[in-house]
Amino acid sequence: MTSSSSWPVPVLLAVVLVLALATTGCAVWRIGKAGELARLSEPLQHTPVDAALRLLIVGDSTAVGTGASSPQTSLAGLLAQAYPRLRIDNRARDGATFANVAAQLEGATARYDLVLVNAGGNDVIRLRGMDAVRADIERAITLARARSDRVILMPAGNVGNAPFFFPPVSWLMTARARELHGIVRDVATQQSAAYVSLFKDKANDPFAQRPKELNAADGLHPSDAGYRVWFDELMAQAQLAPVLAPAR
């Protein structure tokens, strides 16, 4: 697939125009709601005195838990509930791209049993060139592997299926999300990191089939139930149950 960094200027201008036209009516309300949810979100930190394992979480708003009703119902919160002796250091920030993830990792100096990277949605939505994104992903994995022998990448799913977007913008977001996931999968394989795939076509995507249940009020972030779906996918695809068993 051709990288978006090679798109001609007229095409990019047309995309920007479409995005601008899409930010009317309900879309404007959702943008405001997304900002409100981000302001209310807080990355969960879990520091049990008898910690058996250490987990570092880095990434964007989905790693923070934006859209969840509380930090305890975010992905990090669900991990803390299931594994009370798991120390969780969460350095994620709303709005982060893979470039920001590298900076988050540079600020972490300890060794961890596991590093979880939740990022990619902002790289898709902001129309970042995929060549630059690939370089950022490579750097992020290199830094993560310096802090742990076990690294998991779990980018957001098919962004184009989010109720936040409407055609034709949703079609563009799906194409870019598909490309991003391909890059993450390839780089993860090359650098011996695990990749959890949340990307699904609309017909098979639970977030598209159950939008009111699994999406937060902004139509962009997961709800409590949505993060539970992510938790189940993480546990199954990364086969984490035996890895995290000492922290039960």
C-alpha positions in Angstrom: 0.0 0.0 0.0 1.3 3.4 -0.9 2.3 5.5 2.1 0.2 8.6 2.8 3.5 10.5 3.0 3.6 10.3 -0.8 0.1 11.6 -1.5 0.1 14.7 -3.8 -0.7 18.0 -2.1 -4.1 18.4 -3.9 -5.3 15.1 -2.4 -4.1 16.1 1.1 -5.9 19.4 0.7 -9.1 17.6 -0.3 -8.8 15.3 2.7 -8.4 18.4 5.0 -11.5 19.9 3.4 -13.5 16.7 3.9 -12.4 16.6 7.6 -13.4 20.2 8.0 -16.8 19.6 6.5 -17.3 16.6 8.8 -16.8 18.7 11.9 -20.4 20.0 11.9 -23.5 19.2 13.8 -23.1 16.1 15.9 -19.4 15.9 15.0 -18.8 19.2 16.8 -20.6 17.9 19.9 -18.5 14.7 19.8 -15.2 16.7 19.5 -16.2 18.6 22.6 -17.2 15.4 24.4 -13.9 13.8 23.5 -12.1 16.8 25.0 -14.2 16.6 28.2 -13.5 12.8 28.6 -9.8 13.5 28.1 -9.8 16.2 30.8 -11.5 13.8 33.2 -9.3 10.8 32.5 -6.4 9.8 34.7 -3.9 6.9 34.1 -4.2 4.3 36.7 -1.1 3.6 38.8 -1.1 0.4 41.0 1.6 0.0 43.6 1.0 -3.0 45.8 3.4 -3.5 48.7 3.9 -7.1 47.8 4.2 -6.7 44.1 5.3 -9.9 42.3 5.6 -8.5 38.8 6.1 -5.0 37.2 4.2 -3.7 34.2 5.0 -0.5 32.3 2.1 1.0 30.2 2.9 3.7 27.6 0.8 5.2 24.9 -2.2 7.4 24.1 -5.6 8.1 25.6 -6.6 4.4 25.2 -3.7 3.5 27.6 -4.8 6.3 29.9 -8.3 4.9 29.9 -10.2 7.8 28.4 -13.8 6.9 27.9 -13.9 4.6 31.0 -16.2 5.7 33.8 -13.2 5.4 36.2 -9.5 4.4 36.2 -10.6 1.1 37.7 -12.6 0.2 34.6 -9.8 1.1 32.1 -7.6 -1.5 30.6 -4.9 -0.8 33.3 -7.6 -1.0 36.0 -8.9 -4.3 34.7 -5.4 -5.7 34.8 -5.0 -4.4 38.4 -8.3 -6.0 39.4 -7.4 -9.4 37.9 -3.8 -9.3 39.2 -3.6 -7.4 42.5 0.1 -8.1 43.0 1.0 -6.6 39.6 2.7 -3.2 39.9 1.5 -0.9 37.1 3.4 2.2 36.2 1.4 4.1 33.6 3.2 6.9 31.7 0.5 7.2 28.9 -0.8 10.6 27.9 -3.9 11.8 26.0 -3.1 12.8 22.4 0.2 10.8 22.2 1.5 9.5 18.9 4.2 6.8 18.5 6.8 9.6 18.6 5.5 10.6 22.0 5.6 7.0 23.1 9.4 7.0 22.6 9.7 10.0 24.9 7.6 8.3 27.5 9.9 5.3 27.4 13.0 7.4 27.6 11.7 8.7 30.9 11.4 5.2 32.3 14.6 3.9 33.8 13.6 0.8 35.7 13.4 -2.7 34.4 10.0 -4.3 34.0 8.6 -7.8 33.5 6.4 -6.5 30.7 5.9 -3.3 28.6 2.5 -2.7 27.1 2.2 -0.1 24.3 -1.3 1.2 23.4 -0.8 3.8 20.6 -1.5 4.5 16.9 -4.9 6.0 16.8 -3.6 9.6 16.8 -1.1 8.7 14.1 -4.0 7.6 11.9 -6.3 10.5 12.7 -3.7 13.2 12.3 -2.8 11.9 8.8 0.9 11.4 9.8 3.1 10.1 7.0 3.4 6.3 7.5 7.2 6.3 6.8 7.7 8.6 9.8 5.3 6.5 11.8 7.2 3.3 11.0 10.4 4.9 12.2 8.7 6.0 15.4 7.4 2.4 16.0 10.8 1.0 15.4 12.3 3.4 17.9 9.5 2.7 20.5 10.0 -1.0 20.3 13.8 -0.7 20.7 13.4 1.5 23.8 10.7 -0.8 25.2 13.0 -3.9 24.8 15.7 -2.1 26.7 13.3 -2.0 29.6 11.8 -5.5 29.3 12.3 -8.8 27.5 8.5 -8.9 26.9 7.0 -6.2 24.8 3.4 -6.1 23.6 2.0 -3.6 21.0 -1.8 -3.2 20.9 -2.8 -0.3 18.7 -6.4 0.8 18.6 -8.7 -1.1 16.3 -10.3 0.0 13.0 -10.6 3.7 13.7 -12.9 4.1 10.7 -15.6 2.1 12.4 -15.8 4.6 15.3 -19.2 6.4 15.3 -17.2 9.6 15.6 -16.5 9.4 11.8 -18.8 9.5 8.8 -18.2 8.5 5.2 -16.1 9.4 3.3 -13.8 10.3 6.2 -14.5 6.9 7.9 -13.3 5.2 4.7 -10.0 7.1 4.8 -9.6 6.2 8.5 -10.2 2.5 7.8 -7.6 2.5 5.1 -5.0 4.3 7.3 -5.8 2.1 10.3 -5.3 -1.0 8.1 -1.9 0.3 6.9 -0.8 1.2 10.5 -1.7 -2.3 11.7 0.3 -3.9 8.9 3.3 -1.8 9.9 3.0 -2.6 13.6 2.7 -6.3 12.8 5.8 -6.3 10.5 8.0 -4.3 12.9 6.9 -6.3 15.9 7.8 -9.5 14.1 11.2 -8.1 13.1 12.0 -7.0 16.7 10.5 -10.0 18.5 7.7 -8.1 20.1 4.1 -9.4 20.5 1.3 -7.8 18.5 -2.3 -7.8 19.5 -4.7 -7.2 16.6 -7.8 -5.2 17.3 -8.4 -4.4 13.6 -11.5 -5.9 12.2 -13.7 -5.1 9.1 -17.0 -3.5 10.0 -19.0 -6.7 9.6 -16.9 -8.5 12.2 -16.1 -5.6 14.5 -18.0 -5.7 17.8 -17.5 -1.9 18.2 -19.4 -1.4 14.9 -22.0 -4.0 15.7 -22.6 -2.8 19.3 -21.7 0.9 19.1 -23.8 2.2 22.0 -22.5 -0.5 24.4 -18.8 -0.6 23.5 -18.1 3.1 22.6 -17.9 6.0 25.0 -20.2 9.0 24.7 -17.8 10.7 22.2 -18.1 7.8 19.8 -14.3 7.6 19.6 -13.0 5.9 22.8 -14.0 2.6 24.3 -16.5 2.5 27.1 -16.2 0.3 30.2 -17.5 -2.6 28.2 -15.2 -1.7 25.3 -12.2 -1.9 27.5 -13.3 -5.2 28.8 -13.3 -6.5 25.2 -9.8 -5.1 24.8 -8.7 -6.8 28.0 -10.0 -10.2 26.8 -8.2 -9.8 23.5 -5.0 -8.9 25.2 -5.2 -11.9 27.6 -6.0 -14.3 24.8 -3.8 -13.1 21.9 -0.7 -12.4 24.1 -1.3 -15.5 26.2 -0.8 -13.5 29.4 -2.5 -15.7 31.9 0.6 -17.9 32.7 2.9 -14.9 32.5 0.9 -12.9 35.0 -0.1 -15.8 37.3 2.5 -14.9 40.0 0.7 -11.6 40.5 -2.7 -13.1 41.3 
